Amino acid sequence: MKSTGIIESDYRIAADFELLRRFLMIHKVPYKYIPLNMVKMRLGGASNDSCGDKYVLNKEVVRACRENGIYTNMIFQIPKYLIKMFELYRKE
């Protein structure tokens, strides 16, 4: 079993996602929803540079889920892009 708080260095883009999955799903770290906007993120970043980067991100998300006992596949990742497109449309 992987350590609780070590970031896996073999992930190029989704290491933070994998770590969070491990905290919540494997080690059952308690959490609480706080209804505050604490972070404002810019558009762009390593996962949005190109279509190839999006493919790598989704491949790593699928891998992170499988390594932490959550079934998913690449097809299940498609709806998140539809949701993002809708969010961008609503902002305009």
N, CA, C and O atoms as CSV, one atom per row, in Angstrom:
chain,resi,resn,atom,element,x,y,z
A,1,MET,N,N,0.840,-1.187,0.000
A,1,MET,CA,C,0.000,0.000,0.000
A,1,MET,C,C,0.883,1.249,0.000
A,1,MET,O,O,1.933,1.287,0.642
A,2,LYS,N,N,0.440,2.251,-0.724
A,2,LYS,CA,C,1.198,3.494,-0.801
A,2,LYS,C,C,1.112,4.254,0.511
A,2,LYS,O,O,0.163,4.099,1.279
A,3,SER,N,N,2.111,5.070,0.747
A,3,SER,CA,C,2.115,5.931,1.925
A,3,SER,C,C,0.978,6.945,1.828
A,3,SER,O,O,0.533,7.272,0.728
A,4,THR,N,N,0.515,7.437,2.949
A,4,THR,CA,C,-0.605,8.382,2.956
A,4,THR,C,C,-0.287,9.678,2.237
A,4,THR,O,O,-1.074,10.110,1.396
A,5,GLY,N,N,0.838,10.314,2.535
A,5,GLY,CA,C,1.047,11.672,2.051
A,5,GLY,C,C,2.183,11.887,1.093
A,5,GLY,O,O,2.669,13.013,0.979
A,6,ILE,N,N,2.632,10.869,0.398
A,6,ILE,CA,C,3.728,11.023,-0.550
A,6,ILE,C,C,3.150,11.207,-1.957
A,6,ILE,O,O,2.357,10.384,-2.416
A,7,ILE,N,N,3.547,12.284,-2.639
A,7,ILE,CA,C,3.098,12.501,-4.018
A,7,ILE,C,C,3.871,11.555,-4.924
A,7,ILE,O,O,5.096,11.466,-4.847
A,8,GLU,N,N,3.158,10.863,-5.766
A,8,GLU,CA,C,3.769,9.931,-6.703
A,8,GLU,C,C,4.434,10.706,-7.833
A,8,GLU,O,O,3.758,11.429,-8.564
A,9,SER,N,N,5.723,10.569,-7.983
A,9,SER,CA,C,6.475,11.347,-8.964
A,9,SER,C,C,6.347,10.823,-10.388
A,9,SER,O,O,6.811,11.475,-11.323
A,10,ASP,N,N,5.731,9.663,-10.572
A,10,ASP,CA,C,5.594,9.139,-11.927
A,10,ASP,C,C,4.335,9.644,-12.635
A,10,ASP,O,O,4.052,9.230,-13.759
A,11,TYR,N,N,3.589,10.523,-11.995
A,11,TYR,CA,C,2.477,11.214,-12.646
A,11,TYR,C,C,3.005,12.530,-13.198
A,11,TYR,O,O,3.674,13.278,-12.484
A,12,ARG,N,N,2.711,12.822,-14.466
A,12,ARG,CA,C,3.192,14.058,-15.070
A,12,ARG,C,C,2.271,15.235,-14.767
A,12,ARG,O,O,2.740,16.355,-14.560
A,13,ILE,N,N,0.952,14.983,-14.740
A,13,ILE,CA,C,-0.020,16.069,-14.581
A,13,ILE,C,C,-0.948,15.853,-13.392
A,13,ILE,O,O,-1.269,16.817,-12.697
A,14,ALA,N,N,-1.384,14.649,-13.135
A,14,ALA,CA,C,-2.464,14.383,-12.179
A,14,ALA,C,C,-1.983,13.880,-10.819
A,14,ALA,O,O,-2.718,13.158,-10.146
A,15,ALA,N,N,-0.779,14.238,-10.401
A,15,ALA,CA,C,-0.269,13.765,-9.106
A,15,ALA,C,C,-1.119,14.271,-7.953
A,15,ALA,O,O,-1.361,13.534,-6.997
A,16,ASP,N,N,-1.579,15.525,-8.027
A,16,ASP,CA,C,-2.419,16.068,-6.948
A,16,ASP,C,C,-3.764,15.353,-6.888
A,16,ASP,O,O,-4.295,15.111,-5.803
A,17,PHE,N,N,-4.315,15.016,-8.051
A,17,PHE,CA,C,-5.577,14.283,-8.108
A,17,PHE,C,C,-5.421,12.915,-7.457
A,17,PHE,O,O,-6.267,12.496,-6.666
A,18,GLU,N,N,-4.330,12.215,-7.794
A,18,GLU,CA,C,-4.096,10.887,-7.229
A,18,GLU,C,C,-3.930,10.964,-5.716
A,18,GLU,O,O,-4.462,10.125,-4.989
A,19,LEU,N,N,-3.196,11.965,-5.237
A,19,LEU,CA,C,-2.985,12.122,-3.795
A,19,LEU,C,C,-4.316,12.367,-3.080
A,19,LEU,O,O,-4.576,11.776,-2.032
A,20,LEU,N,N,-5.147,13.224,-3.637
A,20,LEU,CA,C,-6.451,13.504,-3.029
A,20,LEU,C,C,-7.324,12.253,-3.021
A,20,LEU,O,O,-7.982,11.971,-2.019
A,21,ARG,N,N,-7.343,11.499,-4.118
A,21,ARG,CA,C,-8.099,10.238,-4.167
A,21,ARG,C,C,-7.632,9.297,-3.056
A,21,ARG,O,O,-8.447,8.681,-2.368
A,22,ARG,N,N,-6.326,9.195,-2.890
A,22,ARG,CA,C,-5.768,8.310,-1.861
A,22,ARG,C,C,-6.168,8.774,-0.471
A,22,ARG,O,O,-6.554,7.959,0.367
A,23,PHE,N,N,-6.079,10.079,-0.214
A,23,PHE,CA,C,-6.494,10.608,1.093
A,23,PHE,C,C,-7.938,10.239,1.397
A,23,PHE,O,O,-8.249,9.762,2.489
A,24,LEU,N,N,-8.823,10.464,0.424
A,24,LEU,CA,C,-10.252,10.303,0.673
A,24,LEU,C,C,-10.730,8.861,0.589
A,24,LEU,O,O,-11.535,8.425,1.412
A,25,MET,N,N,-10.237,8.113,-0.402
A,25,MET,CA,C,-10.789,6.780,-0.643
A,25,MET,C,C,-10.068,5.666,0.115
A,25,MET,O,O,-10.707,4.727,0.590
A,26,ILE,N,N,-8.772,5.764,0.228
A,26,ILE,CA,C,-8.008,4.684,0.869
A,26,ILE,C,C,-7.842,4.932,2.367
A,26,ILE,O,O,-8.133,4.066,3.192
A,27,HIS,N,N,-7.370,6.128,2.694
A,27,HIS,CA,C,-7.035,6.417,4.087
A,27,HIS,C,C,-8.167,7.094,4.859
A,27,HIS,O,O,-8.033,7.372,6.050
A,28,LYS,N,N,-9.275,7.357,4.179
A,28,LYS,CA,C,-10.487,7.904,4.816
A,28,LYS,C,C,-10.195,9.162,5.645
A,28,LYS,O,O,-10.734,9.331,6.739
A,29,VAL,N,N,-9.343,10.035,5.117
A,29,VAL,CA,C,-9.046,11.298,5.802
A,29,VAL,C,C,-10.348,12.100,5.869
A,29,VAL,O,O,-10.981,12.323,4.837
A,30,PRO,N,N,-10.755,12.533,7.060
A,30,PRO,CA,C,-12.021,13.277,7.168
A,30,PRO,C,C,-11.910,14.629,6.464
A,30,PRO,O,O,-10.838,15.231,6.399
A,31,TYR,N,N,-13.033,15.082,5.947
A,31,TYR,CA,C,-13.070,16.372,5.271
A,31,TYR,C,C,-14.381,17.062,5.579
A,31,TYR,O,O,-15.331,16.432,6.042
A,32,LYS,N,N,-14.430,18.331,5.326
A,32,LYS,CA,C,-15.646,19.107,5.551
A,32,LYS,C,C,-15.765,20.144,4.450
A,32,LYS,O,O,-14.789,20.810,4.106
A,33,TYR,N,N,-16.949,20.279,3.905
A,33,TYR,CA,C,-17.220,21.273,2.872
A,33,TYR,C,C,-17.311,22.652,3.516
A,33,TYR,O,O,-18.033,22.840,4.496
A,34,ILE,N,N,-16.585,23.603,2.969
A,34,ILE,CA,C,-16.632,24.988,3.433
A,34,ILE,C,C,-17.102,25.839,2.263
A,34,ILE,O,O,-16.383,25.947,1.270
A,35,PRO,N,N,-18.276,26.444,2.343
A,35,PRO,CA,C,-18.836,27.169,1.197
A,35,PRO,C,C,-18.209,28.556,0.985
A,35,PRO,O,O,-18.911,29.567,1.009
A,36,LEU,N,N,-16.908,28.596,0.782
A,36,LEU,CA,C,-16.197,29.847,0.537
A,36,LEU,C,C,-15.346,29.714,-0.715
A,36,LEU,O,O,-14.799,28.646,-0.991
A,37,ASN,N,N,-15.236,30.791,-1.467
A,37,ASN,CA,C,-14.290,30.829,-2.581
A,37,ASN,C,C,-12.940,31.213,-2.008
A,37,ASN,O,O,-12.734,32.357,-1.605
A,38,MET,N,N,-12.016,30.257,-1.970
A,38,MET,CA,C,-10.703,30.509,-1.384
A,38,MET,C,C,-9.601,30.601,-2.424
A,38,MET,O,O,-8.519,31.110,-2.132
A,39,VAL,N,N,-9.856,30.118,-3.628
A,39,VAL,CA,C,-8.839,30.096,-4.667
A,39,VAL,C,C,-9.466,30.576,-5.965
A,39,VAL,O,O,-10.576,30.176,-6.316
A,40,LYS,N,N,-8.755,31.426,-6.665
A,40,LYS,CA,C,-9.170,31.814,-8.010
A,40,LYS,C,C,-8.100,31.298,-8.959
A,40,LYS,O,O,-6.945,31.721,-8.898
A,41,MET,N,N,-8.489,30.391,-9.829
A,41,MET,CA,C,-7.528,29.758,-10.722
A,41,MET,C,C,-7.580,30.417,-12.095
A,41,MET,O,O,-8.642,30.811,-12.578
A,42,ARG,N,N,-6.414,30.524,-12.704
A,42,ARG,CA,C,-6.325,31.050,-14.060
A,42,ARG,C,C,-6.635,29.949,-15.057
A,42,ARG,O,O,-6.515,28.764,-14.744
A,43,LEU,N,N,-7.031,30.339,-16.247
A,43,LEU,CA,C,-7.173,29.374,-17.327
A,43,LEU,C,C,-5.783,28.956,-17.774
A,43,LEU,O,O,-4.817,29.700,-17.608
A,44,GLY,N,N,-5.689,27.780,-18.332
A,44,GLY,CA,C,-4.399,27.304,-18.822
A,44,GLY,C,C,-3.788,26.316,-17.864
A,44,GLY,O,O,-4.498,25.670,-17.093
A,45,GLY,N,N,-2.489,26.194,-17.905
A,45,GLY,CA,C,-1.781,25.250,-17.057
A,45,GLY,C,C,-1.351,24.029,-17.837
A,45,GLY,O,O,-1.672,23.880,-19.016
A,46,ALA,N,N,-0.628,23.166,-17.173
A,46,ALA,CA,C,-0.042,21.993,-17.837
A,46,ALA,C,C,-1.096,21.071,-18.434
A,46,ALA,O,O,-0.849,20.443,-19.464
A,47,SER,N,N,-2.254,20.980,-17.815
A,47,SER,CA,C,-3.267,20.054,-18.320
A,47,SER,C,C,-4.062,20.635,-19.479
A,47,SER,O,O,-4.852,19.916,-20.091
A,48,ASN,N,N,-3.882,21.906,-19.800
A,48,ASN,CA,C,-4.660,22.548,-20.859
A,48,ASN,C,C,-3.814,23.083,-22.001
A,48,ASN,O,O,-4.333,23.800,-22.856
A,49,ASP,N,N,-2.531,22.758,-22.042
A,49,ASP,CA,C,-1.662,23.289,-23.085
A,49,ASP,C,C,-2.018,22.763,-24.475
A,49,ASP,O,O,-1.972,23.514,-25.449
A,50,SER,N,N,-2.366,21.508,-24.574
A,50,SER,CA,C,-2.658,20.920,-25.878
A,50,SER,C,C,-3.609,19.742,-25.710
A,50,SER,O,O,-3.890,19.309,-24.592
A,51,CYS,N,N,-4.094,19.236,-26.823
A,51,CYS,CA,C,-4.946,18.041,-26.766
A,51,CYS,C,C,-4.169,16.847,-26.234
A,51,CYS,O,O,-4.719,15.995,-25.536
A,52,GLY,N,N,-2.883,16.793,-26.569
A,52,GLY,CA,C,-2.042,15.705,-26.052
A,52,GLY,C,C,-1.949,15.739,-24.540
A,52,GLY,O,O,-1.972,14.696,-23.886
A,53,ASP,N,N,-1.841,16.961,-23.973
A,53,ASP,CA,C,-1.795,17.087,-22.516
A,53,ASP,C,C,-3.117,16.677,-21.880
A,53,ASP,O,O,-3.126,16.074,-20.807
A,54,LYS,N,N,-4.227,16.995,-22.529
A,54,LYS,CA,C,-5.532,16.569,-22.011
A,54,LYS,C,C,-5.637,15.041,-22.020
A,54,LYS,O,O,-6.194,14.439,-21.103
A,55,TYR,N,N,-5.092,14.428,-23.075
A,55,TYR,CA,C,-5.097,12.973,-23.148
A,55,TYR,C,C,-4.265,12.380,-22.002
A,55,TYR,O,O,-4.698,11.434,-21.343
A,56,VAL,N,N,-3.075,12.937,-21.770
A,56,VAL,CA,C,-2.213,12.457,-20.678
A,56,VAL,C,C,-2.921,12.634,-19.343
A,56,VAL,O,O,-2.897,11.731,-18.507
A,57,LEU,N,N,-3.551,13.787,-19.133
A,57,LEU,CA,C,-4.290,14.037,-17.894
A,57,LEU,C,C,-5.366,12.985,-17.689
A,57,LEU,O,O,-5.452,12.395,-16.612
A,58,ASN,N,N,-6.180,12.741,-18.692
A,58,ASN,CA,C,-7.265,11.773,-18.546
A,58,ASN,C,C,-6.741,10.358,-18.347
A,58,ASN,O,O,-7.318,9.584,-17.584
A,59,LYS,N,N,-5.663,10.020,-19.020
A,59,LYS,CA,C,-5.042,8.706,-18.826
A,59,LYS,C,C,-4.555,8.562,-17.381
A,59,LYS,O,O,-4.711,7.505,-16.770
A,60,GLU,N,N,-3.962,9.635,-16.840
A,60,GLU,CA,C,-3.479,9.593,-15.458
A,60,GLU,C,C,-4.638,9.580,-14.462
A,60,GLU,O,O,-4.531,8.942,-13.415
A,61,VAL,N,N,-5.728,10.256,-14.758
A,61,VAL,CA,C,-6.903,10.227,-13.879
A,61,VAL,C,C,-7.463,8.809,-13.819
A,61,VAL,O,O,-7.789,8.308,-12.743
A,62,VAL,N,N,-7.574,8.172,-14.973
A,62,VAL,CA,C,-8.060,6.784,-15.004
A,62,VAL,C,C,-7.124,5.887,-14.200
A,62,VAL,O,O,-7.580,5.050,-13.420
A,63,ARG,N,N,-5.832,6.060,-14.387
A,63,ARG,CA,C,-4.843,5.264,-13.638
A,63,ARG,C,C,-4.950,5.509,-12.138
A,63,ARG,O,O,-4.916,4.563,-11.350
A,64,ALA,N,N,-5.079,6.777,-11.736
A,64,ALA,CA,C,-5.188,7.115,-10.309
A,64,ALA,C,C,-6.429,6.483,-9.695
A,64,ALA,O,O,-6.385,5.969,-8.577
A,65,CYS,N,N,-7.528,6.523,-10.427
A,65,CYS,CA,C,-8.758,5.907,-9.912
A,65,CYS,C,C,-8.581,4.404,-9.760
A,65,CYS,O,O,-8.937,3.836,-8.728
A,66,ARG,N,N,-8.038,3.768,-10.770
A,66,ARG,CA,C,-7.856,2.312,-10.700
A,66,ARG,C,C,-6.905,1.914,-9.580
A,66,ARG,O,O,-7.141,0.928,-8.882
A,67,GLU,N,N,-5.818,2.686,-9.405
A,67,GLU,CA,C,-4.873,2.366,-8.335
A,67,GLU,C,C,-5.487,2.540,-6.955
A,67,GLU,O,O,-4.995,1.978,-5.976
A,68,ASN,N,N,-6.557,3.314,-6.876
A,68,ASN,CA,C,-7.210,3.557,-5.594
A,68,ASN,C,C,-8.582,2.901,-5.501
A,68,ASN,O,O,-9.412,3.298,-4.684
A,69,GLY,N,N,-8.815,1.898,-6.338
A,69,GLY,CA,C,-10.013,1.079,-6.230
A,69,GLY,C,C,-11.287,1.698,-6.770
A,69,GLY,O,O,-12.377,1.309,-6.350
A,70,ILE,N,N,-11.185,2.646,-7.686
A,70,ILE,CA,C,-12.369,3.284,-8.278
A,70,ILE,C,C,-12.386,2.920,-9.752
A,70,ILE,O,O,-11.415,3.169,-10.467
A,71,TYR,N,N,-13.490,2.331,-10.214
A,71,TYR,CA,C,-13.553,1.973,-11.622
A,71,TYR,C,C,-13.914,3.197,-12.448
A,71,TYR,O,O,-14.842,3.933,-12.114
A,72,THR,N,N,-13.183,3.404,-13.517
A,72,THR,CA,C,-13.510,4.409,-14.521
A,72,THR,C,C,-12.808,4.014,-15.804
A,72,THR,O,O,-12.028,3.062,-15.835
A,73,ASN,N,N,-13.095,4.756,-16.859
A,73,ASN,CA,C,-12.381,4.575,-18.119
A,73,ASN,C,C,-12.375,5.910,-18.865
A,73,ASN,O,O,-12.969,6.885,-18.404
A,74,MET,N,N,-11.708,5.951,-20.011
A,74,MET,CA,C,-11.561,7.200,-20.746
A,74,MET,C,C,-12.916,7.771,-21.182
A,74,MET,O,O,-13.088,8.989,-21.216
A,75,ILE,N,N,-13.853,6.925,-21.505
A,75,ILE,CA,C,-15.171,7.401,-21.950
A,75,ILE,C,C,-15.884,8.140,-20.821
A,75,ILE,O,O,-16.600,9.106,-21.083
A,76,PHE,N,N,-15.705,7.711,-19.578
A,76,PHE,CA,C,-16.332,8.377,-18.437
A,76,PHE,C,C,-15.757,9.776,-18.208
A,76,PHE,O,O,-16.357,10.575,-17.489
A,77,GLN,N,N,-14.608,10.081,-18.805
A,77,GLN,CA,C,-13.982,11.394,-18.623
A,77,GLN,C,C,-14.590,12.457,-19.544
A,77,GLN,O,O,-14.436,13.650,-19.281
A,78,ILE,N,N,-15.266,12.055,-20.601
A,78,ILE,CA,C,-15.806,12.998,-21.590
A,78,ILE,C,C,-16.801,13.993,-20.995
A,78,ILE,O,O,-16.714,15.176,-21.326
A,79,PRO,N,N,-17.740,13.588,-20.137
A,79,PRO,CA,C,-18.719,14.561,-19.624
A,79,PRO,C,C,-18.106,15.770,-18.919
A,79,PRO,O,O,-18.714,16.841,-18.925
A,80,LYS,N,N,-16.933,15.639,-18.316
A,80,LYS,CA,C,-16.357,16.801,-17.631
A,80,LYS,C,C,-16.038,17.909,-18.614
A,80,LYS,O,O,-16.088,19.083,-18.248
A,81,TYR,N,N,-15.708,17.564,-19.867
A,81,TYR,CA,C,-15.449,18.603,-20.867
A,81,TYR,C,C,-16.733,19.259,-21.324
A,81,TYR,O,O,-16.756,20.454,-21.616
A,82,LEU,N,N,-17.802,18.485,-21.388
A,82,LEU,CA,C,-19.105,19.076,-21.726
A,82,LEU,C,C,-19.541,20.061,-20.640
A,82,LEU,O,O,-20.084,21.124,-20.942
A,83,ILE,N,N,-19.301,19.707,-19.383
A,83,ILE,CA,C,-19.640,20.585,-18.261
A,83,ILE,C,C,-18.802,21.858,-18.317
A,83,ILE,O,O,-19.323,22.952,-18.094
A,84,LYS,N,N,-17.513,21.727,-18.612
A,84,LYS,CA,C,-16.647,22.906,-18.707
A,84,LYS,C,C,-17.095,23.831,-19.834
A,84,LYS,O,O,-17.073,25.052,-19.682
A,85,MET,N,N,-17.502,23.251,-20.967
A,85,MET,CA,C,-17.980,24.077,-22.075
A,85,MET,C,C,-19.230,24.841,-21.662
A,85,MET,O,O,-19.374,26.017,-21.993
A,86,PHE,N,N,-20.127,24.189,-20.946
A,86,PHE,CA,C,-21.343,24.843,-20.468
A,86,PHE,C,C,-21.003,25.969,-19.499
A,86,PHE,O,O,-21.611,27.038,-19.554
A,87,GLU,N,N,-20.036,25.737,-18.611
A,87,GLU,CA,C,-19.622,26.776,-17.649
A,87,GLU,C,C,-19.039,27.985,-18.370
A,87,GLU,O,O,-19.333,29.122,-18.001
A,88,LEU,N,N,-18.223,27.761,-19.386
A,88,LEU,CA,C,-17.655,28.877,-20.155
A,88,LEU,C,C,-18.752,29.637,-20.889
A,88,LEU,O,O,-18.708,30.865,-20.961
A,89,TYR,N,N,-19.722,28.935,-21.427
A,89,TYR,CA,C,-20.851,29.574,-22.111
A,89,TYR,C,C,-21.653,30.437,-21.148
A,89,TYR,O,O,-22.082,31.533,-21.510
A,90,ARG,N,N,-21.861,29.954,-19.920
A,90,ARG,CA,C,-22.631,30.726,-18.925
A,90,ARG,C,C,-21.902,31.998,-18.519
A,90,ARG,O,O,-22.550,33.005,-18.234
A,91,LYS,N,N,-20.562,31.980,-18.484
A,91,LYS,CA,C,-19.784,33.173,-18.092
A,91,LYS,C,C,-19.928,34.281,-19.117
A,91,LYS,O,O,-19.906,35.461,-18.765
A,92,GLU,N,N,-20.076,33.912,-20.392
A,92,GLU,CA,C,-20.192,34.918,-21.446
A,92,GLU,C,C,-21.571,35.459,-21.439
A,92,GLU,O,O,-21.898,36.326,-22.249
